[in-house]
Amino acid sequence: MASPRILILGPPGAGKGTQSSNIAEEYDVEHVTTGDALRSNKEMDISDMDTEYDTPGEYMDAGDLVPDEVVNAIVDEALSQADGFVLDGYPRNLEQAEELEGMTDLDVVLSLDVDREVLVDRLTGRRVDPETGENYHVEFNMPEDEEVRERLEQRDDDNEESVQNRLDVFEENTAPVIDHYADHDGFVAIDGEQTPDDVWADIQAAIDEGV
């Protein structure tokens, strides 16, 4: 099988990161995220773009939002170096989706469908171990070690207000991207409310059929 080119879409809390890691390992492809791509290309020369800063790292160091044109260039660079990939976290809007069409041809587009109420429960119940970075959940995935349980923390952006805001932003900006890809030959909607193993089984079936 040729190395597949996969796009995974879905709202915060849908499980994109977990399933992208599964895809990368199973199909031996790069897991490309905008965050990783930005960190890997912090010193990329963007002086020809007539932007405020000359490198992506300067935006990041200043805490400023990296402009779309810079993100587009970095994703293009990351995909051009990958022999097969799963793209996670991009495109976030229709403009980026149109840019992506000029960068590569996608074999499979996966959309993880999860009800908003379920997403809120998942995200507000998420806890992180500050020492290991491992994620847990207060309802269905707590560590057995009492010492680990006691040090778990809630991320600042996992409180109810922040979660609702993130989901509003997704619905406004990124949900139209899913509609944009609905007619793609490799588009498959996946029930993201299943167990992670069942979601993974559906994803494997979709990829194997799509490539």
N, C-alpha and C positions, 0 to 999 in steps of 0.2 A: 504494500500500500504506500502510495506517495504520502509525504508528510502533509496532513490536512491543514487548511487555513480556516480557523474557526473564530467566530465572534460570539461572545456570550453576553446577553442582555438581561436586565432585571433590576428591580428596586433595591435599595439598601436593605440588608437582612434576608435577601432571597437565597443566599448561599453561593454566590458567584465565585468567591475566593476559594472556598472548599472544593467546589466542582472543577474549577480551573486547574487547581493543583492536581486533581485526579487525572484530568485530561492530559496535562503536561507530562505526567509520569507514564501514563498508559500508552500514549501515542508518540512519546519522545519528541515533543515540540516545545518551543519557547512559550513561557507564560509572560505575556507582555501586558503590563499595566502602565497607566500614565505616570503614576508615582515612581515606579521603578525606572521607567524610561527617563523621567526628568532627573532622577538622582544619578543615573548612569551618564547623562549628558549635561551635567551642570556647567561644564566649561565650554560647551559648544558655542562657536562664534556665530552670533546672530546680528552682528553690527550692520549687515546689509539690509535688515528688515525695517530700519527706521523706527525701532522701538525705544522705550525709555532706557533700557539697560542693554549691554552688549553680550551678556550670557544669561541663560536660564537661572543659574545659581544666584545671580544678583537679585532676581525677583524673589526667589525662595528665601534668601537671607533677610530680605526686607519685609518678608511676610506678605508680599503683594501677590495678587492673582496673576498667574502666568497667562499672557494673552493667547487666544485661540491660535493665531498664526504660528506662534512659537511651539505650542503643544502639537499642532499639526506636523510641523517640521521634525519634531523629535520622534513622534510616532512613526512617521514615514521612514526615518533613519533606522529605528528599531526593527520595523517589519522587513526592511530591505536586507538586514543582516540575519534574518531568521529563516531557517529551512523548515517551514511549517510553524504555526503559532496558535495560541488561544489568546485572543484580545479581550481584555477585561477592564471596564471602566472608561472606554472610549468606543464610539462617539457619544458625547453627552448631549448633543443637540443636532438639529437637522443640518446646520452648516458644516459641522464636523463629519456627519454622515456623507455629505456630498464630497468632501475632501477625501474621505477614505476610499470612495469609489475610484478616485484617480490614482490611489496608491497600490491597490491590490485587488484581486478577484477572490471572493470568499467562497469556500466550499459549503460550509454549514453555518447557519445563524440560529443559535439557541436562545429562546426566551423563557426565563424562569417565571412562572405565574404564581404569585402568592397574594392572598387577600390582605388588604391594608391592616385590618385588626390583628391578624396573625403577625404581620411585620412589626407592629408596635410592641406586641408581647415579646417577640424574639429580641428586639433591640433594647427595650427598657430592662429586660431581664438578664441581659448579657453582663458578665463580669470578667475582668482580666486579672491574671496573676502578674503583678508588677515586676516580679523577679524573672519570670520565664517568658512572659508575653502570651502565654496560653489563654485561650478564651473558654469560658464556661457559661452555664446558664442556671439561674436560681431554681428553675422548675424541673428541667430534665437533664441537666449535665453538670452536677456539682462534683468536685473532687472528693475522694474518700478520705484523704489526709486532712485531719482537723486543722493542722497548722497552715496548710495551703488555703483552706476555706476561710480562715480568719483574716488572711491578708488580701483577699480578693477585693478589687475596686471596680466601681462603675466609671466608665469613660465619661468625660464632661459632655460629649455630644450624644450620649445614650439616655439622657433624661427625657421625660415625656415631651416637653416643649421643643427641644432640639430635634427629636425624632420626627415629630409631626411636621416641623419645618423642612427637614430633609426630604420627607416623602412628598410634601407640596412641591418642592423644587424639582424632584424627579418627575412628578406628574405633569408639570408645566413644560419642562425642557426635554426630558428624555423619553417619556412615554410616546411622543410623536415619532421618535426614532424607531420604536418597535413597529408602529403602523407602517413606517416607510419601508421596512424590510419584510412585511407580511407577504408580499408577492414574490419574494426571492425563492428560487427553486429549492434552495437548501434550508428554508425556514422551518423550524419545528418549535412548537409551543410545548413546554414541559411543565407538568404539575409540580410546582416547587413545595407544596404542602405535604408531600409524601415524606417517608423517612429518607435520610441522606442516601442510604443504599439503594432504595427504589428509584430515587431521582437519578442516581448514577447509572443504574441499569437502563433507564430510558434514554439518557444522554449517550451511552455507548451505542445503543441501537440506532439512534439518530445519526451519529457520526459514521458508523459502519455502512449505513444505507446511503448516506449523503456523499461519500467519497468512493 
